Amino acid sequence: MSAPPPHLSLAPMEGVVDWIMRDTLTRLGGIDQCTTEFIRVTQYLHSEIVFRKFCPELRMNSRTPAGTPVFVQLLGGQPEPLARNAERAARMGAAGIDLNFGCPAKTVNRHDGGASLLKCPDRVLQIVKAVRAAVPATTPVTVKIRLGFDDPNACFDNALAAEEGGASSLTVHCRTRTDGYKPPAHWEWMPKIREKVKLPLVANGEIWNRADLERCREVSGCDRFMIGRGAIANPFVFQDLRGWRPAQAPLWTDVKPLIPGFFAACTDHINDHFATSRTKQWLRALSTKNQEAKELFDGVKTYRKPREFQSELERRLLS
Ligand SMILES: Cc1cc2nc3c(=O)[nH]c(=O)nc-3n(C[C@H](O)[C@H](O)[C@H](O)COP(=O)(O)O)c2cc1C
């Protein structure tokens, strides 16, 4: 019997996966769910403007124009403010609330948020519980963790905390904070976590292509996966993972037409400086998997003025 189709989500990535990137990628198909970049919560209740800035899709029933649900991700250390902010996001129509306990950034960890909370599973429990109680039962509350701060064994107590708090699913970036982004991702912890909890598990980390997905499925025993950098390096990765694209399909031919539209959307909705830096960022990521993208990136990366960047970009894309 063949394996059921996987549930595939696009990972939250601060400074990379904003609504323009979500729109660009979800139009290509194959993505079941997205999550916003994290919204930092201290003691205050964010205004609706802040939620709409991170998640303009809230105006569209919390879906991208292609119809993919978008969860709002919150990051913080205090149950009560997180609950109040979650309640507001849910009232504004968020498809779900995702709680970030994986962020490795030093400033975030110093200020009591992200992966540092993995050292205190009881605090994870209190946060999940408070958020779960604050939003309607119809709004899923999901949790994203790393294996631990420095000790991967922390994943067990944190998974139990997520489950006891009432989380609908648990995504595990299969590395500790200390591991950073150093390959490999340790998918082998997922079956051990499954021995402790019943909630659905989502495997995350180092899925770049179909072979990785198959290995991850085998090792982790999961049928839900989250993909981050692999989707930026190859926007068609979700189609590849689902076996929708022939293995030899020429990637650059399909990616090239996306770039002018991405630059234009960034210009229209933010400004041309933003468009220039985000397009360079994307080309750099595309370069890691594609020689033509690398040539384009090398040809345009030194152009700093948006007008000059754009005209060189267009010239090279047309040639
Ligand atoms: C630039 C960047 C920004 C990220 N921002 C977030 C974030 O806002 N929230 C979050 O939970 N994880 C964030 N992550 C972690 C990713 O969601 C994901 O867990 C990680 O990249 C591993 O998956 P991958 O190997 O498929 O990229 C970020 C990762 C990167 C590289």
PDBQT file of the ligand as one rigid body, heavy atoms in Angstrom, charges set to zero:
ROOT
HETATM    1  C1  LIG A 401      15.926  33.176   8.405  1.00  0.00    +0.000 C 
HETATM    2  C2  LIG A 401      15.100  32.267   9.295  1.00  0.00    +0.000 A 
HETATM    3  C3  LIG A 401      14.053  32.809  10.029  1.00  0.00    +0.000 A 
HETATM    4  C4  LIG A 401      13.286  31.979  10.857  1.00  0.00    +0.000 A 
HETATM    5  N1  LIG A 401      12.235  32.525  11.549  1.00  0.00    +0.000 NA
HETATM    6  C5  LIG A 401      11.444  31.717  12.297  1.00  0.00    +0.000 A 
HETATM    7  C6  LIG A 401      10.268  32.236  12.939  1.00  0.00    +0.000 A 
HETATM    8  O1  LIG A 401       9.914  33.424  12.818  1.00  0.00    +0.000 OA
HETATM    9  N2  LIG A 401       9.536  31.374  13.694  1.00  0.00    +0.000 N 
HETATM   10  C7  LIG A 401       9.885  30.047  13.841  1.00  0.00    +0.000 A 
HETATM   11  O2  LIG A 401       9.195  29.303  14.535  1.00  0.00    +0.000 OA
HETATM   12  N3  LIG A 401      10.967  29.544  13.223  1.00  0.00    +0.000 NA
HETATM   13  C8  LIG A 401      11.728  30.332  12.449  1.00  0.00    +0.000 A 
HETATM   14  N4  LIG A 401      12.785  29.789  11.777  1.00  0.00    +0.000 N 
HETATM   15  C9  LIG A 401      13.027  28.331  11.834  1.00  0.00    +0.000 C 
HETATM   16  C10 LIG A 401      12.294  27.627  10.684  1.00  0.00    +0.000 C 
HETATM   17  O3  LIG A 401      10.903  27.754  10.838  1.00  0.00    +0.000 OA
HETATM   18  C11 LIG A 401      12.644  26.132  10.630  1.00  0.00    +0.000 C 
HETATM   19  O4  LIG A 401      12.312  25.561  11.858  1.00  0.00    +0.000 OA
HETATM   20  C12 LIG A 401      14.132  25.896  10.337  1.00  0.00    +0.000 C 
HETATM   21  O5  LIG A 401      14.582  26.717   9.287  1.00  0.00    +0.000 OA
HETATM   22  C13 LIG A 401      14.406  24.429   9.998  1.00  0.00    +0.000 C 
HETATM   23  O6  LIG A 401      13.691  24.039   8.844  1.00  0.00    +0.000 OA
HETATM   24  P1  LIG A 401      14.392  23.937   7.395  1.00  0.00    +0.000 P 
HETATM   25  O7  LIG A 401      15.595  23.069   7.551  1.00  0.00    +0.000 OA
HETATM   26  O8  LIG A 401      13.328  23.336   6.517  1.00  0.00    +0.000 OA
HETATM   27  O9  LIG A 401      14.774  25.335   6.998  1.00  0.00    +0.000 OA
HETATM   28  C14 LIG A 401      13.574  30.593  10.960  1.00  0.00    +0.000 A 
HETATM   29  C15 LIG A 401      14.633  30.065  10.210  1.00  0.00    +0.000 A 
HETATM   30  C16 LIG A 401      15.385  30.873   9.391  1.00  0.00    +0.000 A 
HETATM   31  C17 LIG A 401      16.525  30.259   8.580  1.00  0.00    +0.000 C 
ENDROOT
TORSDOF 0
